[in-house]
Amino acid sequence: MESMIIDREILPEPIISYIHSEKIRLVEENGTVTLSPIVDKYAILEKSFGMFSDGKLSCERFIKAKEEEKELEK
């Protein structure tokens, strides 16, 4: 099984219309090629506005801190 990550731009338009992520995982196994979008769970945060107007804490850092707190509670 071979796997690689490719950029969306290298694919032809008919395929691009089905996959909306910027990065795509290409997997070949037993002669079958599978394309899967790579979803960055923080990508939407890059486009959103910060939670605090002073800019000291970004949304991404806030969410990561909350996830770390949950891990410590376990």
CYANA upper distance limits for C-alpha pairs under 8 A (distance plus 0.5 A):
  1 MET  CA     27 VAL  CA      7.52
  1 MET  CA     28 GLU  CA      6.23
  1 MET  CA     29 GLU  CA      5.16
  1 MET  CA     30 ASN  CA      7.82
  2 GLU  CA     27 VAL  CA      6.16
  2 GLU  CA     28 GLU  CA      5.73
  2 GLU  CA     29 GLU  CA      7.17
  3 SER  CA     25 ARG  CA      7.42
  3 SER  CA     26 LEU  CA      6.11
  3 SER  CA     27 VAL  CA      4.86
  3 SER  CA     28 GLU  CA      6.93
  4 MET  CA     25 ARG  CA      6.27
  4 MET  CA     26 LEU  CA      5.81
  4 MET  CA     27 VAL  CA      7.10
  5 ILE  CA     23 LYS  CA      7.09
  5 ILE  CA     24 ILE  CA      6.06
  5 ILE  CA     25 ARG  CA      5.00
  5 ILE  CA     26 LEU  CA      6.52
  6 ILE  CA     10 ILE  CA      8.07
  6 ILE  CA     23 LYS  CA      6.32
  6 ILE  CA     24 ILE  CA      5.82
  6 ILE  CA     25 ARG  CA      6.88
  6 ILE  CA     26 LEU  CA      7.57
  7 ASP  CA     11 LEU  CA      8.41
  7 ASP  CA     22 GLU  CA      6.57
  7 ASP  CA     23 LYS  CA      5.40
  7 ASP  CA     24 ILE  CA      6.75
  8 ARG  CA     16 ILE  CA      7.25
  8 ARG  CA     21 SER  CA      7.70
  8 ARG  CA     22 GLU  CA      5.74
  8 ARG  CA     23 LYS  CA      6.28
  8 ARG  CA     24 ILE  CA      6.95
  9 GLU  CA     16 ILE  CA      8.37
 11 LEU  CA     15 ILE  CA      6.95
 11 LEU  CA     16 ILE  CA      6.76
 12 PRO  CA     16 ILE  CA      6.85
 13 GLU  CA     17 SER  CA      6.75
 14 PRO  CA     18 TYR  CA      7.88
 15 ILE  CA     19 ILE  CA      7.31
 16 ILE  CA     20 HIS  CA      7.40
 19 ILE  CA     36 SER  CA      8.38
 19 ILE  CA     37 PRO  CA      6.81
 20 HIS  CA     37 PRO  CA      7.79
 21 SER  CA     37 PRO  CA      6.03
 21 SER  CA     38 ILE  CA      6.84
 21 SER  CA     39 VAL  CA      7.03
 22 GLU  CA     37 PRO  CA      8.30
 22 GLU  CA     38 ILE  CA      8.12
 23 LYS  CA     37 PRO  CA      6.86
 23 LYS  CA     38 ILE  CA      6.03
 23 LYS  CA     39 VAL  CA      8.45
 24 ILE  CA     35 LEU  CA      6.93
 24 ILE  CA     36 SER  CA      6.07
 24 ILE  CA     37 PRO  CA      5.07
 24 ILE  CA     38 ILE  CA      5.87
 25 ARG  CA     34 THR  CA      8.43
 25 ARG  CA     35 LEU  CA      6.18
 25 ARG  CA     36 SER  CA      5.60
 25 ARG  CA     37 PRO  CA      6.74
 25 ARG  CA     38 ILE  CA      6.95
 26 LEU  CA     33 VAL  CA      7.35
 26 LEU  CA     34 THR  CA      6.23
 26 LEU  CA     35 LEU  CA      5.24
 26 LEU  CA     36 SER  CA      7.11
 27 VAL  CA     33 VAL  CA      6.09
 27 VAL  CA     34 THR  CA      5.64
 27 VAL  CA     35 LEU  CA      7.08
 28 GLU  CA     32 THR  CA      5.98
 28 GLU  CA     33 VAL  CA      4.89
 28 GLU  CA     34 THR  CA      6.90
 29 GLU  CA     33 VAL  CA      7.07
 42 TYR  CA     46 GLU  CA      7.48
 42 TYR  CA     60 GLU  CA      7.12
 43 ALA  CA     47 LYS  CA      7.75
 44 ILE  CA     48 SER  CA      6.99
 45 LEU  CA     49 PHE  CA      8.21
 45 LEU  CA     59 CYS  CA      6.88
 45 LEU  CA     60 GLU  CA      6.56
 46 GLU  CA     60 GLU  CA      8.21
 49 PHE  CA     59 CYS  CA      8.28
 50 GLY  CA     55 GLY  CA      7.20
 50 GLY  CA     57 LEU  CA      7.93
 50 GLY  CA     58 SER  CA      5.76
 50 GLY  CA     59 CYS  CA      6.02
 51 MET  CA     57 LEU  CA      7.87
 51 MET  CA     58 SER  CA      7.04
 51 MET  CA     59 CYS  CA      6.34
 52 PHE  CA     56 LYS  CA      7.63
 52 PHE  CA     57 LEU  CA      7.05
 52 PHE  CA     58 SER  CA      7.91
 57 LEU  CA     61 ARG  CA      6.92
 57 LEU  CA     62 PHE  CA      7.04
 58 SER  CA     62 PHE  CA      6.73
 59 CYS  CA     63 ILE  CA      6.70
 60 GLU  CA     64 LYS  CA      6.69
 61 ARG  CA     65 ALA  CA      6.56
 62 PHE  CA     66 LYS  CA      6.82
 63 ILE  CA     67 GLU  CA      6.73
 64 LYS  CA     68 GLU  CA      6.70
 65 ALA  CA     69 GLU  CA      6.72
 66 LYS  CA     70 LYS  CA      6.82
 67 GLU  CA     71 GLU  CA      6.86
 68 GLU  CA     72 LEU  CA      6.81
 69 GLU  CA     73 GLU  CA      6.83
 70 LYS  CA     74 LYS  CA      7.24
